[in-house]
Amino acid sequence: QVYKNHFPELTLVQRLASNEAFMRCGVASTILAISLALLHSPGAGAEKFLSFNRHAAKFSSDDFREALDAVMGCGGGVEAQRLIEIEQQLLPIWRSMPKTNERVEWRMLRYMTHRYFIKTQSLLVRGFEPTRQAANVSQTGTAEILSEHFPSLFETAEGHQRGFSLQDAVLLMASIEQLIFNSETTLLEEAYHWSGRNTGDVLSSAEISEVMEMYMLHWLMANDHEGVELLLENRSFLLEAFPRWDEIRAFTHGMVASSEFAQQRVLRPGRKAAMTGQFSFDDAHEIVGSITKSFALFWETECQIIKEPLLELDQAGTGRVGLSDFYRANRDGEWRFGESEAYLRDLGALDESSAWRGKQVLIANYMQGASNCIVSTPNYLVCCQNECQGILNEVEEGIGAADAEPTAILSIIESMRNYDNERPRLDSTMRMQLRRIADTHGGSVPLHGRLFSQWLHFVFPHECAYPHKVGASLTVTPREYGDSYAASDDEVDSHAALRNESKGSEVLGIREVEEAQWMSQWSEQEELYSAELSVPWEFRGHLAIGGCAPLFFLLL
């Protein structure tokens, strides 16, 4: 009944929920379907999972749902209960979205998609990264492929723009989940091969655990066959590459045990091996899907181990650590802090705005950066949990609208505690800054704009990343960045030496002067995710920090 109230067009839902006999579609055709369904363009080439097309929103809603329907048909349908669960996850953010006739524009749908997967699975879906710029529309190769397979949809590309409903959003999330699930088939097949098994075999619990271990190793190694062979030949190398490998194995075996328990409770259509303690390839595929969704939660302990020494170094509580301190920690044994200065800069994890403080590593940006994502696939990254999501979710639930007056926001923020049970940094300066943001927008603060995200960063500096302007940072893994991602010994030593030279400032008792400059990175530049929001092109006043003329940008 809940689903009927929200999604009256049940013909599509019934078709998705009841069809358990869909044939498994090829991953390539699925990617083509979802690429078009997501109304993405040609811009980033075939290597990009999803690339944005500014003309996307011109496809009709019926075409959009038809393409999503095709995607969810690949690999076996989506149950109505799953769609209801997705809807419940989306409702708080949906209520806070700027809408026209209960529909959102494409940019907001992209933003919702990124937020949904970060919130629920800590997955950074490629193509939805907030750091990403609009695609280069001059590259048309992918468009030709799509138009060849789906010419009718291209004929409607100039159709009427109506925006996207909550139902569209739910179907989009379900479709991407299905696409991710389908895309893991190839790697699982390789894991069977490497384990000396055939995909048609029915395996025991011990046998499927061996296959899952092989899958995990390839998954964590980004399917680097040579690297996997080296690790398998020498267990000491394996434990050096993955010090927590025994825990990862235990996690994997636990997922197998959970699957076996679920088999004993529910006999699903087509699952002849159920209740026998044996596993088909489809059973293995479901285990893999569960691993993808839950691994970030398991790995969060490691993320906190990385974060803890950074918090200890941040004695001023600004969410920043001097670059010299960062490399000094590396030299003292914190081997994880080995990214080069250039790589940190491109990740958006480097604050170079203060001449007094020098170069600083932004803790939240560093933790959420691609260098700390444990898994990298062509479709997604598995990253550390974004602690700011909980803060923003609470604000959205409390406000229930796209913007709010400062008093309403402050009443919610004042009652919050961060992950260390500390109060937010709500001094007079931050209260004034929030009021000035509201003045910029006619009295209310847009919740989904860069300035509010920046304000949250300075209020919760350890949880909320500093929001760089679009295109100013990259989401690129160490492997993708190349050999220069790692700092050389000379680079580490030279920066660490600066730490010794700077100790005098603390001895002289001028830390108060340093703390007064902790907001040197504040920028007056606004970026809004939606054109539905009213954007004044002239300030009524100036923000307290910074002297540049205000600039406004709309996300492409």
Secondary structure, DSSP 4 states (H G I P E B T S, - for coil): -HHHHH---HHHHHHHHH---PPPPPHHHHHHHHHHHTTB-GGG-TT-S--B-TTGGGS-HHHHHHHHHHHHHTTS---HHHHHHHHHHHHHHHHTS--BTTBB-HHHHHHHHHHHHHHHH-EEETT--TTPPPP-TT--HHHHHHHHH-HHHHHTTT-----B-HHHHHHHHHHHHHHHHHHTHHHHHHHHHHTT--TT--EEHHHHHHHHHHHHHHHHTTT-HHHHHHHHH-HHHHHHH-TTHHHHHHHHHHHHHHHHHHHHH---TT-TTTTTTEE-HHHHHHHHHHHHHHHHHHHHHHHHHHHHHHHHH-TT-SSEEEHHHHHHHHHTT-TT--B-HHHHHHHT-EE---TTT-SEEEHHHHHHSGGG-SEE-SSEEE----THHHHHHHHHHHH-SSEE-HHHHHHHHTT---TTSPPP---HHHHHHHHHHHHHTTT-EETTBHHHHHHHHHHSTTTSPP-PPTTSS----HHHH-GGGBPPHHHHHHHHHHHHHHHHHHHTT-HHHHHTTTTTT----EEES-TTS---SS-SS--SS--SPP-EEE--
